[in-house]
């Protein structure tokens, strides 16, 4: 009898300790290539990292790279062939996909039920289908994914400066050029329009105003004509020439920052808050930070978004839209790790409603609440930088972004503006992916870099006038043809015919 009692007591003790043993299981360590933004520099004690550990028992081994160096150093790591489990802020190129270093993550959808449910419920899956490659798979996850598309990157202006000088808010690209020239006359030391993240940022939106893909949207130089349903080499077309002519006009007027293609983010933001620039293509949410700093120098300071500027043939200079703005690539080597199932489980949790609120806002009552307008909002945004202090809402970790984080920062008129932009259909869908076979990909990978590099070199020279658009354009086009630009378009059209 005593032995039976002892056995029962021993079993009870073991069962009572079981939850503790589970809770004390060592966390899964996931490696991540992380783009470190100076405005919210990575901190190991961020609340968002604590929440991820609490909910998923996951911690990170970060390869932290300053945002200004991210593109170059990321490529260096790709070239090494040794990738961390997650590569943040990366929409993979054809070359990176064919390298074999990236996981075709679409093969694992059935192991991620929350991801599958989210993408199907809100139509994100239809956008992801556009990025499927010739093998039928896609190679990145949608990050900062939302329940509805919202193009946050807009033309943002110094409203107070325009009003002070009785300058009408521009509605077209030509009106913008005229307004910038007036501002240059009034503020000779200013650079009316500036830019960061290299020329790809500004051209991504500006190109749409000329009816073409440009900048970040023109990965291999070949754009898609939806009406004609074919592909063409964009940097030699007439509309591309018109875009360069427009930029050269601004440069010649002294209204385009001479460093528009190279400006560091920190300097760019100093220009904005110190009143050196008045127009920028930026994420509307950033106006909170700019306005908080700007009023310290000028009590009337206010930057905010405007309705998209129209260009050629009624096209709007506004970037293409998807219901996500960032990307995660998963290393192919991750599938061989003993914790791969836990990695997939963590990813899957990130697409839950719970994760959306925790990763966007933090903890209700501690970092956020519902405001008077009915939006979820940070409790004290004027005095606390929640991104820097808590790590919420950032580009590498906020997998499902709650749109209230944007809408709650807007005046009612600005929220109405965004609704009107969406209702008016000012933005376009991104280009679909072309189903290349291995031979086509090999030829593209071999020939695209030289062609695109030369086009980008000449782009900068045409803008600053060191190459004359009037006198040297035909020679430039002939050179591009000699380098095989038409062959690139031919490869695209051959592949597209199989779709």
C-alpha positions in Angstrom: 0.0 0.0 0.0 2.8 2.4 0.9 4.5 1.6 -2.4 1.3 2.5 -4.3 0.9 5.8 -2.5 4.5 6.6 -3.1 4.1 5.9 -6.8 1.0 8.0 -7.0 2.7 10.9 -5.2 5.7 10.6 -7.5 3.5 10.6 -10.6 1.6 13.7 -9.3 4.9 15.5 -8.7 6.1 14.7 -12.2 2.8 15.9 -13.7 3.0 19.1 -11.7 6.5 19.8 -13.0 5.6 19.1 -16.6 4.3 22.7 -17.5 7.5 24.1 -15.9 9.7 21.8 -18.0 7.9 22.9 -21.2 8.0 26.5 -20.2 11.8 26.2 -19.6 12.5 24.6 -23.0 15.3 26.4 -24.6 14.1 28.9 -27.2 14.5 28.3 -30.9 17.2 30.7 -32.2 16.4 31.9 -35.8 19.0 33.8 -37.7 17.9 36.9 -39.6 19.6 39.4 -41.9 18.2 42.6 -40.5 18.1 46.0 -42.1 18.8 48.4 -39.2 17.1 51.8 -39.6 18.9 54.6 -37.8 15.6 56.0 -36.7 14.7 52.9 -34.7 18.1 51.2 -34.1 17.9 47.6 -33.1 17.8 46.9 -29.4 18.0 43.4 -27.9 15.5 44.4 -25.1 12.7 45.6 -27.4 9.2 44.8 -26.3 8.4 43.3 -29.7 11.3 40.7 -29.2 10.0 39.9 -25.8 6.5 39.3 -27.1 7.8 37.0 -29.9 9.7 35.0 -27.3 6.7 34.8 -25.0 4.3 33.7 -27.7 6.5 31.5 -29.8 9.6 30.7 -27.7 11.7 32.2 -30.5 14.7 34.4 -30.3 16.9 35.9 -33.0 20.5 35.8 -34.0 20.6 39.1 -36.0 23.0 39.9 -38.7 22.4 43.6 -38.3 23.3 45.8 -41.3 22.8 49.6 -41.5 20.0 50.4 -43.8 22.3 52.6 -45.9 24.6 49.6 -46.6 22.0 46.9 -46.8 21.7 46.4 -50.5 25.4 46.1 -51.1 26.2 43.9 -48.0 23.1 41.7 -48.6 24.5 40.9 -52.1 27.9 40.1 -50.6 26.2 37.6 -48.3 24.3 36.1 -51.2 27.6 35.8 -53.1 29.1 33.9 -50.2 26.4 31.2 -50.5 25.8 31.3 -46.7 22.4 32.8 -45.9 20.8 33.2 -42.5 17.4 31.5 -42.0 15.4 34.7 -42.9 16.6 37.5 -45.2 14.5 40.5 -44.4 13.5 43.4 -46.8 14.4 41.4 -49.9 12.3 40.9 -53.0 14.5 38.3 -54.7 15.9 38.9 -58.2 15.8 36.2 -60.9 19.5 35.6 -60.3 19.0 35.1 -56.6 16.1 32.7 -57.2 18.1 30.6 -59.7 21.1 30.4 -57.3 19.3 27.7 -55.3 19.9 29.6 -52.1 16.2 30.5 -51.5 13.4 28.3 -50.4 10.3 28.0 -52.6 8.2 28.9 -49.6 5.0 28.5 -51.5 5.6 24.7 -51.3 5.0 24.9 -47.5 1.6 26.8 -47.5 -0.3 23.7 -46.2 2.0 23.6 -43.2 1.1 27.2 -42.4 -2.7 27.3 -41.9 -2.8 30.8 -40.5 -0.8 32.2 -43.4 -3.1 30.3 -45.8 -6.2 31.6 -44.1 -5.0 35.2 -44.0 -3.9 35.3 -47.7 -7.1 33.7 -48.9 -9.5 35.8 -46.8 -8.0 39.1 -47.8 -7.0 38.3 -51.4 -3.3 38.5 -50.8 -2.9 35.1 -52.4 -3.9 36.6 -55.8 -1.1 39.1 -55.6 1.4 36.4 -54.5 0.3 34.3 -57.6 1.7 37.2 -59.7 5.1 36.4 -58.4 5.2 32.7 -59.2 8.2 31.7 -61.3 8.4 29.3 -64.2 8.4 26.4 -61.7 5.1 27.6 -60.3 6.6 28.6 -57.0 7.2 32.0 -55.3 10.3 32.7 -53.2 9.3 35.3 -50.6 6.7 36.0 -48.0 4.6 39.1 -47.9 5.6 41.3 -44.9 3.8 44.4 -43.5 0.9 42.6 -45.1 -2.5 44.3 -44.7 -6.2 43.4 -45.0 -6.6 45.9 -47.8 -4.1 47.6 -50.3 -3.1 51.0 -49.2 -0.4 52.9 -51.0 1.3 54.8 -48.1 4.1 56.1 -50.2 2.8 59.4 -51.5 3.9 62.8 -52.7 4.4 64.7 -49.4 4.8 68.5 -49.3 5.4 71.4 -46.8 1.8 72.7 -46.7 2.7 75.7 -44.6 5.3 76.9 -47.1 3.0 76.5 -50.1 0.2 78.4 -48.2 2.6 81.1 -46.9 3.7 81.9 -50.4 0.3 81.5 -52.0 1.5 78.7 -54.2 -1.3 76.4 -55.4 -1.0 72.7 -54.4 0.2 71.0 -57.7 -2.0 68.5 -59.4 0.3 67.6 -62.3 4.0 67.0 -62.8 4.3 70.2 -64.8 2.6 72.2 -62.1 5.0 70.6 -59.6 8.0 71.8 -61.7 6.6 75.4 -61.8 5.9 75.4 -58.1 9.4 74.2 -57.3 10.9 76.9 -59.5 8.9 79.5 -57.6 10.1 78.1 -54.3 13.7 78.1 -55.5 13.4 81.8 -56.3 12.0 82.5 -52.8 14.5 80.1 -51.0 17.7 80.1 -53.1 19.5 77.7 -50.7 16.8 75.1 -50.9 16.6 71.9 -52.9 12.9 71.7 -53.6 12.6 68.0 -54.4 14.9 65.5 -52.7 15.1 61.7 -52.5 16.7 58.8 -50.6 17.3 55.1 -51.1 19.0 55.7 -54.5 17.2 56.7 -57.7 15.1 53.5 -57.6 12.8 55.1 -54.9 11.8 58.2 -56.7 11.7 56.6 -60.2 9.4 53.8 -59.0 6.6 56.4 -58.6 7.7 59.0 -61.2 7.9 56.4 -63.9 4.2 55.5 -63.5 3.4 59.2 -64.3 5.0 58.6 -67.7 3.2 55.2 -68.2 6.3 53.1 -67.6 8.1 51.0 -65.1 11.2 52.6 -63.7 13.5 52.4 -60.6 12.7 49.6 -58.2 9.9 48.4 -60.5 12.2 47.7 -63.4 14.3 44.8 -62.2 15.8 43.7 -65.5 15.0 46.7 -67.7 12.0 45.0 -69.3 8.5 46.4 -68.7 5.0 45.0 -69.4 2.5 46.8 -71.7 -0.9 45.7 -70.3 -2.8 47.0 -73.3 -0.6 45.3 -75.9 0.0 42.3 -73.6 3.7 42.2 -74.4 7.1 43.1 -73.0 9.5 45.7 -74.2 12.9 47.2 -73.1 11.9 50.3 -71.2 15.1 52.4 -71.0 15.0 53.1 -74.8 11.3 53.9 -75.2 9.9 57.4 -75.9 8.2 57.7 -72.5 11.4 56.8 -70.7 13.0 59.6 -72.6 10.2 61.9 -71.6 10.8 61.0 -67.9 14.5 61.8 -68.2 13.7 65.1 -70.0 11.5 66.0 -67.0 14.1 65.2 -64.5 16.8 67.1 -66.4 14.4 70.1 -66.4 14.3 70.0 -62.6 18.0 69.5 -62.3 18.7 72.4 -64.6 16.3 74.6 -62.7 18.2 73.7 -59.5 15.0 72.3 -57.9 16.1 68.6 -57.9 18.7 67.8 -55.2 22.0 67.1 -57.0 22.4 64.2 -54.6 19.0 62.8 -55.4 20.4 59.4 -56.3 22.9 59.0 -53.5 21.6 60.9 -50.5 21.9 59.3 -47.1 18.7 58.8 -45.1 19.9 60.8 -42.1 20.8 63.8 -44.3 17.6 63.5 -46.2 15.6 63.7 -43.0 17.6 66.7 -41.8 16.8 68.5 -45.0 13.1 67.9 -44.4 12.9 69.0 -40.8 15.3 71.9 -41.2 13.3 73.4 -44.1 15.8 72.8 -46.9 13.4 70.8 -49.0 9.6 71.1 -49.6 8.6 68.1 -51.7 9.4 64.5 -51.3 8.2 61.0 -52.2 7.8 59.4 -48.8 5.7 57.2 -46.5 2.9 59.3 -45.2 3.3 57.9 -41.7 6.7 59.5 -41.4 5.1 62.9 -41.3 4.5 62.3 -37.6 8.2 62.3 -36.9 8.9 65.2 -39.3 6.2 67.4 -37.9 7.3 66.8 -34.3 10.8 67.9 -35.2 9.9 70.6 -37.6 7.7 72.7 -35.2 10.8 73.1 -33.0 12.2 75.4 -35.7 8.9 76.8 -37.1 5.6 76.7 -35.2 3.7 76.6 -38.5 5.6 73.6 -39.9 3.4 70.9 -41.4 4.1 68.2 -44.0 1.4 66.0 -45.3 0.4 64.0 -48.4 -1.3 65.4 -51.5 -3.4 63.8 -54.2 -1.1 61.9 -56.7 0.3 64.0 -59.5 -0.8 63.2 -63.0 1.6 63.0 -65.9 1.4 61.7 -69.5 -2.0 60.5 -70.8 -3.7 60.7 -67.4 -1.2 58.4 -65.6 -0.5 59.1 -62.0 3.0 59.3 -60.6 2.3 56.8 -57.9 4.0 53.5 -57.2 2.3 50.2 -57.9 0.4 48.7 -55.1 0.2 45.4 -53.3 -1.3 44.6 -49.9 2.2 44.3 -48.5 5.3 46.5 -48.6 8.2 44.4 -47.5 9.5 40.8 -48.0 11.1 37.9 -46.2 13.1 35.3 -48.1 13.8 32.0 -46.4 17.1 30.3 -47.0 16.9 26.9 -48.7 19.3 25.7 -46.0 16.7 26.3 -43.4 14.8 23.3 -44.5 17.7 21.1 -43.4 17.8 22.6 -39.9 16.5 20.5 -37.0 14.2 23.4 -36.0 12.6 24.0 -39.4 9.2 23.0 -38.2 9.5 25.5 -35.4 10.6 28.2 -37.9 7.5 27.5 -40.0 5.3 27.6 -36.9 6.8 31.0 -36.0 6.1 32.3 -39.5 2.6 31.0 -39.3 1.9 32.7 -36.0 3.0 36.0 -37.5 0.0 35.9 -39.8 -2.6 35.6 -36.9 -4.8 38.5 -35.7 -3.0 38.3 -32.4 0.4 38.8 -34.0 -0.9 41.7 -36.1 -1.7 43.8 -33.0 1.4 42.8 -31.0 3.9 43.4 -33.8 2.2 46.6 -35.0 1.3 48.2 -31.7 2.6 46.2 -28.8 0.4 45.7 -25.7 -3.1 47.2 -25.3 -3.2 49.7 -22.5 0.6 49.8 -22.3 1.6 51.1 -25.7 -1.8 51.6 -27.6 -5.5 52.2 -27.2 -8.5 53.1 -29.2 -8.6 56.9 -29.9 -11.6 59.2 -30.2 -11.9 58.5 -33.9 -12.2 54.8 -33.3 -8.7 53.9 -34.6 -6.1 51.9 -32.7 -3.4 54.4 -31.9 -0.2 54.7 -29.8 -1.1 56.2 -26.4 1.4 59.1 -26.4 2.9 59.5 -29.9 3.9 63.1 -29.4 6.3 62.3 -26.5 7.2 58.6 -27.1 8.8 57.1 -30.2 7.2 53.7 -30.0 9.2 52.4 -33.0 12.5 53.2 -31.4 11.6 52.4 -27.8 9.6 49.2 -28.3 10.5 48.0 -31.8 6.9 47.7 -33.0 5.9 48.4 -36.6 9.3 48.1 -38.2 10.0 47.0 -41.7 11.7 43.7 -40.7 9.5 42.4 -37.9 5.9 43.8 -38.5 4.7 40.8 -40.6 1.0 41.8 -40.5 0.5 45.5 -40.2 -2.7 46.9 -38.8 -3.7 49.8 -41.1 -4.8 51.9 -38.1 -1.2 52.6 -37.4 -1.3 54.8 -40.6 -4.8 56.0 -40.5 -4.6 57.1 -36.8 -1.8 59.5 -37.7 -3.9 61.4 -40.2 -6.2 64.3 -40.1 -9.8 63.4 -41.1 -9.1 65.2 -44.5 -6.0 63.0 -45.1 -7.9 59.8 -44.3 -10.5 60.9 -46.8 -7.7 61.6 -49.3 -6.4 58.1 -49.0 -9.9 56.7 -49.5 -10.4 58.8 -52.6 -7.0 57.7 -54.0 -8.1 54.1 -53.6 -11.6 54.7 -55.0 -10.2 56.6 -58.0 -7.8 53.7 -58.8 -4.8 56.0 -59.1 -2.4 53.1 -58.6 -1.6 50.1 -60.8 -0.9 46.5 -60.1 2.7 45.3 -60.2 4.0 43.5 -63.3 3.3 39.7 -63.4 6.2 37.3 -63.3 7.3 35.7 -66.5 7.6 31.8 -66.6 11.2 31.5 -67.8 12.8 28.1 -68.3 16.3 27.4 -67.2 17.9 28.3 -70.5 16.2 31.7 -70.6 17.1 32.5 -67.0 20.7 31.6 -67.7 20.8 34.0 -70.7 19.1 36.7 -68.7 21.5 36.3 -65.8 24.4 36.5 -68.1 23.4 39.5 -70.1 21.1 41.7 -68.0 23.7 43.1 -65.6 25.8 44.9 -68.2 22.8 46.2 -70.1 21.0 47.5 -67.0 24.2 49.0 -65.5 24.9 50.9 -68.7 21.3 52.2 -68.8 21.5 53.4 -65.2 24.8 55.1 -65.8 23.4 57.0 -68.7 20.2 57.8 -66.8 22.2 59.8 -64.2 24.2 61.5 -67.0 21.1 62.5 -68.9 19.6 63.9 -65.8 22.6 66.0 -64.8 23.2 67.1 -68.4 26.6 65.5 -68.8 25.0 63.6 -71.7 22.6 65.6 -73.9 19.2 64.1 -74.4 18.8 66.2 -77.5 22.1 65.2 -79.1 23.1 61.8 -77.7 19.8 59.9 -77.2 19.9 58.2 -80.6 23.5 57.1 -80.0 22.6 55.8 -76.6 19.7 53.8 -78.1 21.9 52.3 -80.7 24.5 51.3 -78.1 21.8 49.6 -76.0 20.6 47.6 -79.1 24.2 46.6 -79.8 24.4 45.3 -76.2 21.3 43.1 -76.8 18.5 45.0 -75.1 16.0 43.9 -77.8 17.0 40.3 -77.1 16.1 40.7 -73.5 12.5 41.7 -74.5 12.4 38.8 -76.9 13.2 36.4 -74.1 10.4 37.8 -72.0 7.9 37.6 -74.8 8.9 34.0 -75.7 8.4 33.0 -72.1 5.1 35.0 -71.8 3.6 33.2 -74.7 3.8 29.9 -72.7 1.9 31.3 -69.8 
